[in-house]
């Protein structure tokens, strides 16, 4: 006598766990394994790309003359001092009245 397909399906052990001695080892389903592998590959490639970009920025900074950077900083400070209130002067928001 043959069993019904539903009875056969119920008698199969779960595929997500395997019993070995006292330990339950949980096997990762395919999509989780793919997700972990995908994150690992993405992390690896991202760090390589990040290192390349870091090297590009470092080379750009090394090529930029320090005098240009100092001139830009001094210009910014000068503009700030022109528009900043004098020491001791209160900074109040405009009155709504």
FENUR-V908461 format. One record per helix or strand of 2 or more residues. SS is the DSSP state (hx for helix, st for strand). FROM is the first residue (numbers start at 1). LEN is the number of residues. Records with the same first field share a line. If there is no record, write none. Layout:
BEGIN
SS->FROM-LEN, FROM-LEN
END
This chain:
BEGIN
hx->5-7, 30-34, 66-18
st->17-4, 23-4
END
